[in-house]
Amino acid sequence: MSRAEDPAAGAVAGSVVGPPVEDLVVHSARLVDAAGVHDGAWVAARAGQVVARGTADGWREHAAGAEVLDADGALLTAGFVDLHGHGGGGHAHEDGPEAVLDATAAHREHGTTRSVVSFVADDVDALARRLAGVADLCAEHPHVLGSHLEGPFLALERKGAHSADALVDPTPAAVRQLLDAARGTLRQVTLDPRRPGAAEAARTFVAAGVVVAVGHTEATFEDARDAFDAGARLLTHAFNAMPGLHHRAPGPVAAACADERVVAELILDGEHVHPAVAALLLAAAPGRVALVTDAMAAAAGEEGRYRLGGLDVVVAGGRAVLEGAGTLAGSTLTQDRALRTGVAAGLPLPALVDAATAVPARVLGQQGRLGALVPGAVADLVLLDDDLAVRSVRPSRAPARRTGTP
């Protein structure tokens, strides 16, 4: 993949990504959202924004002057929104803005039209430089929604694929440096609520409009509940890098499921969480699960040896692990494969599509604007065949908000 595959540049040969949506009518589709599968559906867009939708022949009223696309019974969804990913197509986000554009282009081929750029733990100065780079991208590339700091404020005992040497407490100075560098584009931060200073840091991040996530932690049910009461609204990759469910020690996952304000991330690749446990999570927190890829550079790319932050990773058989340790090091997941994994496990497609579109959009405060095909929403469109392989992606140039960034 290359920067040329950015949606602003239009389609390229052999790509499923078509030119950006301007004035477009898609008809004869099976539109999928949280409410179900709507046969004979159509969506009309003007200037990259949805203006109407319906079923049967109502689309004809909107066809004049627009590109008309016959979906021929394909499944139609809003573009996928990924809250948490580290790279793709052979490119790691840590390698700089060009790598971010190439990685997001690789995921766009698989239906992800809007991406939050995640970074692993590193020196605070280095992270500040990366946040500044993403802030620059956000001004020119609406599909880049901002940044996610998965580190460095994590528990050593639950560091996962983060360098132990980079883990630090969230001091006021560090928090302010990172916020200043991001210039309003830091979307989420993962915090271990047991870290000294975590409560004060969470308050500062929330006041700045950043979504605080509980993760990479030894937190108890009570610790997580207190963090949610203090403003955290997300659980980083549920079940992974945290205590599991236990009948006498329910842990952070149970706390998240019990709190209607909280959304739980889920890596649905069949490796990070068993599909049966994923089904339990979706049942326990309906409408509050966000599918994320947590993808590293090998997603939609070649297997082999990679670096994730400062650590060596080996990718074989679709599985990314730290060399010599066997610890999962992100994933090679794309969002379309997450849908296929879930459906193969018997999970309902509407709930899965909701988890890949509307739920993550809501986490970012973009409900009704991203992750939905309703009037007023950005017209990011994905067509899938019956096997949930991506047939076509039509992104929009429209920003997540009518003015400014999310």
C-alpha positions in Angstrom: 0.0 0.0 0.0 1.1 3.6 -0.5 0.0 7.1 0.2 -1.5 7.1 -3.3 -4.3 5.0 -1.9 -5.4 7.7 0.4 -9.1 8.3 -0.3 -8.4 11.9 -1.3 -6.3 10.4 -4.2 -9.2 8.3 -5.5 -9.1 4.6 -6.6 -6.0 2.7 -7.7 -5.8 -0.3 -10.0 -6.7 -3.6 -8.2 -8.1 -1.8 -5.1 -11.5 -2.3 -3.7 -11.4 1.3 -2.6 -13.4 3.5 -5.0 -13.3 7.2 -5.4 -14.5 9.4 -2.5 -18.2 9.7 -2.2 -19.6 13.0 -3.4 -23.1 12.7 -4.9 -23.9 9.0 -4.8 -27.0 6.8 -4.7 -26.5 3.1 -3.7 -29.6 0.9 -4.2 -30.7 -2.7 -4.1 -28.6 -3.5 -1.0 -29.1 -5.4 2.2 -28.3 -2.6 4.7 -27.0 -3.9 8.0 -27.1 -2.0 11.3 -28.0 -2.6 14.9 -31.7 -2.9 14.0 -31.1 -5.8 11.6 -30.7 -6.5 7.9 -32.9 -4.3 5.7 -33.6 -5.8 2.3 -33.9 -3.7 -0.8 -32.3 -0.7 0.9 -30.9 2.4 -0.6 -28.8 5.3 0.6 -28.4 8.7 -1.0 -25.5 11.1 -0.4 -24.7 14.6 -1.4 -21.3 16.3 -0.9 -20.2 13.2 1.0 -23.0 13.2 3.5 -26.0 11.0 3.8 -29.2 12.9 3.0 -31.7 10.1 2.8 -32.2 6.3 3.0 -35.1 3.9 2.5 -36.2 0.8 0.7 -37.7 -0.1 -2.7 -37.7 2.5 -5.4 -37.5 5.8 -3.4 -33.9 6.2 -4.5 -34.9 7.3 -7.9 -36.0 10.7 -6.5 -32.3 11.3 -5.5 -30.7 10.0 -8.7 -30.6 13.2 -10.8 -27.0 14.5 -11.0 -25.6 11.6 -8.8 -23.5 8.6 -9.4 -25.9 5.6 -9.2 -24.5 2.3 -7.9 -26.5 -1.0 -8.1 -25.4 -3.1 -5.1 -27.1 -6.1 -6.6 -28.0 -7.6 -3.2 -24.7 -7.0 -1.5 -24.5 -6.3 2.2 -24.1 -2.6 2.9 -22.7 -1.1 6.1 -21.3 2.1 7.3 -17.5 2.3 7.2 -15.8 0.6 10.1 -14.3 2.8 12.9 -11.2 1.3 14.6 -10.4 2.8 18.1 -7.2 0.8 18.6 -4.6 -0.2 16.0 -0.8 0.0 15.8 -0.2 -0.5 12.0 -0.8 -2.6 9.0 0.3 -3.4 5.5 3.9 -3.7 6.8 3.9 -0.3 8.4 4.1 0.5 12.1 2.6 3.8 13.4 5.9 4.5 15.3 7.7 4.9 12.0 6.1 8.3 11.4 3.3 10.1 9.6 3.9 8.4 6.2 3.7 5.0 7.8 0.5 6.0 9.5 -1.0 6.9 6.1 0.2 3.6 4.5 -1.1 1.5 7.5 -4.5 3.1 7.4 -4.7 2.7 3.6 -4.1 -1.1 4.2 -6.9 -1.3 6.6 -9.2 0.8 4.4 -9.0 -2.1 1.9 -10.7 -4.1 4.6 -13.5 -1.6 5.3 -12.0 0.6 8.0 -12.7 4.1 6.8 -11.8 6.0 10.1 -8.9 5.1 12.4 -7.5 6.2 15.7 -3.7 5.8 15.7 -2.4 3.8 18.6 1.1 4.0 20.1 2.8 1.6 22.4 4.7 2.7 25.5 7.8 4.8 25.0 9.7 7.7 26.4 7.3 10.6 27.0 9.3 12.9 24.8 9.1 10.4 21.9 5.4 10.0 22.4 4.9 13.7 22.4 6.6 13.9 19.0 4.4 11.2 17.6 1.2 12.9 18.9 2.3 16.1 17.2 2.8 14.2 13.9 -0.7 12.8 14.1 -2.2 16.2 14.9 -0.7 17.4 11.7 -2.2 14.5 9.8 -5.7 15.1 11.3 -5.7 18.6 9.7 -5.4 17.1 6.2 -6.7 13.6 6.3 -10.2 13.2 7.8 -9.9 9.4 8.0 -7.2 9.9 10.7 -9.3 10.6 13.8 -6.4 11.2 16.3 -4.2 9.3 18.6 -4.5 6.7 21.3 -1.8 6.3 23.9 -1.8 2.6 25.0 1.2 3.4 27.2 3.2 4.4 29.1 0.9 4.5 32.2 0.5 0.7 32.5 1.1 -2.0 35.2 4.4 -3.7 35.0 2.7 -7.0 35.8 0.4 -6.6 32.9 2.7 -5.0 30.4 1.9 -7.4 27.6 3.9 -6.3 24.5 5.1 -3.0 26.0 8.6 -2.4 27.0 9.0 -2.5 30.8 11.6 0.2 30.7 9.1 2.7 29.2 6.4 2.3 31.9 6.0 5.3 34.2 3.5 7.0 36.5 1.2 9.6 34.9 2.7 12.7 36.6 1.0 16.1 36.0 4.0 17.2 33.9 3.9 14.2 31.7 0.1 14.5 31.2 0.4 18.1 30.3 3.3 17.6 27.9 1.3 14.9 26.0 -1.9 16.9 25.9 0.0 20.0 24.6 1.7 18.0 21.9 -1.6 16.5 20.7 -3.2 19.9 20.2 -6.7 18.5 20.9 -6.3 15.3 18.9 -5.6 12.8 21.7 -8.7 10.7 21.5 -8.1 8.0 24.2 -5.5 7.0 26.7 -5.1 3.6 28.5 -4.4 4.0 32.3 -3.8 1.5 35.0 -5.9 3.0 37.8 -3.5 1.6 40.4 -0.6 3.7 39.2 0.3 6.6 41.5 -1.3 9.7 40.2 -3.7 7.8 38.0 -6.9 9.4 39.5 -5.6 13.0 39.0 -4.4 12.1 35.5 -7.8 10.7 34.6 -9.5 13.9 35.7 -7.1 16.0 33.6 -7.5 13.8 30.5 -11.3 13.8 30.8 -11.4 17.5 31.3 -9.5 17.8 28.0 -12.0 15.7 26.2 -9.9 12.5 26.1 -11.6 9.1 26.6 -9.9 7.3 29.5 -9.7 3.6 29.3 -8.9 1.1 32.0 -6.4 -1.5 30.9 -3.0 -3.3 31.3 -3.8 -3.5 34.9 -4.2 -5.7 38.0 -7.2 -3.7 39.0 -9.9 -5.4 41.0 -13.7 -5.1 40.4 -13.7 -2.3 42.9 -10.7 -0.5 41.4 -12.3 -0.5 38.0 -15.7 0.5 39.3 -14.0 3.5 41.1 -12.2 4.4 37.9 -15.5 4.4 35.9 -17.1 6.5 38.6 -14.2 8.9 38.2 -14.8 9.3 34.5 -13.2 6.3 32.6 -15.5 5.1 29.9 -13.7 2.4 28.1 -12.0 -1.0 28.8 -8.9 -1.6 26.7 -9.1 -5.0 24.9 -11.4 -6.8 27.4 -10.0 -9.9 29.1 -6.5 -9.2 27.8 -3.7 -7.8 30.1 -6.1 -7.8 33.1 -7.5 -10.2 35.6 -10.1 -12.5 34.2 -13.6 -13.3 35.4 -13.7 -15.3 38.6 -16.7 -16.1 40.7 -15.2 -14.5 43.8 -13.0 -11.9 42.1 -15.0 -10.6 39.1 -12.4 -8.1 38.0 -12.5 -5.2 35.5 -14.6 -7.0 32.8 -17.5 -7.5 35.2 -17.2 -3.9 36.4 -17.4 -2.7 32.8 -20.4 -5.0 32.0 -22.2 -3.7 35.1 -21.8 -0.1 34.1 -24.1 1.2 31.3 -21.7 4.1 30.7 -18.8 1.9 29.8 -17.8 0.3 26.4 -15.5 -2.7 26.3 -13.0 -3.2 23.4 -12.9 -6.7 21.9 -10.2 -8.2 19.7 -12.3 -10.8 17.8 -9.6 -12.8 16.1 -10.2 -16.1 17.8 -6.8 -15.8 19.5 -7.1 -13.1 22.1 -10.5 -14.1 23.3 -12.2 -17.4 22.8 -15.4 -16.9 20.6 -17.5 -18.4 23.4 -16.2 -15.8 25.8 -16.7 -13.1 23.2 -20.4 -14.2 23.0 -20.7 -13.8 26.7 -19.3 -10.3 26.6 -21.7 -9.3 23.8 -24.6 -10.7 25.7 -23.6 -9.1 29.0 -23.0 -5.7 27.5 -25.3 -5.4 24.4 -24.6 -2.3 22.4 -21.5 -1.6 24.5 -18.8 -3.7 22.8 -16.5 -2.1 20.3 -14.6 -4.3 17.9 -10.9 -3.2 17.6 -8.1 -4.7 15.7 -5.1 -3.9 18.0 -3.4 -4.6 14.7 0.4 -4.4 14.3 2.3 -3.9 11.1 1.8 -7.4 9.7 -2.0 -7.0 9.5 -3.0 -7.0 5.8 0.7 -7.6 5.1 3.4 -10.2 5.1 4.4 -12.6 7.9 7.9 -12.5 9.3 9.9 -10.5 11.8 8.8 -7.0 13.0 9.4 -4.5 15.7 6.6 -3.3 18.0 7.9 -0.3 19.8 11.3 -1.5 21.0 10.5 -5.2 21.0 11.0 -8.0 18.5 7.9 -9.7 17.2 7.5 -12.9 15.1 4.4 -13.3 12.9 3.6 -16.8 11.7 0.3 -18.5 10.9 -1.5 -15.1 11.4 -0.3 -14.9 15.0 2.0 -12.2 16.3 4.1 -12.9 19.4 7.1 -11.5 21.2 10.2 -13.3 20.1 11.3 -15.8 22.7 8.4 -15.1 25.0 5.3 -16.2 23.2 3.3 -13.2 24.5 0.7 -12.0 22.0 2.0 -8.8 20.5 -1.1 -7.1 19.0 -2.8 -8.9 16.2 -2.9 -9.3 12.4 -6.6 -8.6 12.4 -8.7 -6.5 10.0 -12.2 -5.5 10.8 -13.8 -7.6 8.0 -12.1 -10.7 9.4 -13.4 -9.9 12.9 -16.9 -9.9 11.4 -16.3 -13.3 9.7 -14.8 -14.7 13.0 -17.9 -13.6 14.9 -20.4 -14.9 12.4 -18.6 -18.3 12.2 -18.9 -18.5 16.0 -22.7 -18.0 15.7 -22.8 -14.3 16.8 -25.4 -12.1 15.1 -24.2 -10.0 12.2 -26.2 -6.9 13.2 -24.6 -6.8 16.6 -21.1 -7.3 15.1 -21.6 -4.5 12.6 -22.9 -2.3 15.4 -19.7 -3.1 17.3 -17.5 -2.2 14.3 -19.4 1.1 13.4 -21.8 2.9 15.7 -20.4 1.8 19.1 -16.8 3.1 18.5 -18.3 6.2 16.9 -20.3 6.8 20.1 -17.1 6.3 22.2 -15.6 9.2 20.3 -18.7 11.4 20.7 -19.6 10.9 17.0 -22.9 9.1 17.2 -25.0 9.8 14.2 -22.1 11.3 12.4 -19.7 8.4 12.0 -20.5 4.6 11.9 -24.0 5.1 10.7 -25.9 5.5 7.4 -28.6 8.0 8.5 -29.3 11.5 7.3 -26.6 13.8 8.5 -23.9 11.1 8.8 -20.7 11.0 6.9 -21.2 8.8 3.8 -18.5 6.1 4.4 -19.9 3.0 2.7 -18.7 -0.6 2.6 -20.2 -3.3 0.4 -19.7 -7.0 1.5 -20.5 -10.2 -0.3 -22.3 -13.1 1.4 -19.0 -14.4 2.9 -18.3 -11.0 4.4 -15.4 -10.3 2.1 -15.1 -6.6 1.2 -16.4 -6.0 -2.3 -16.1 -2.2 -2.4 -15.2 0.6 0.0 -16.4 4.2 -0.8 -15.0 6.6 1.8 -16.0 10.2 2.2 -13.7 13.2 2.4 -16.1 14.8 4.9 -14.7 15.4 8.4 -16.1 13.7 11.4 -17.6 17.0 12.5 -19.0 19.7 10.2 -16.4 22.0 11.7 -13.2 21.0 13.4 -12.1 17.5 14.4 -13.8 15.0 16.7 
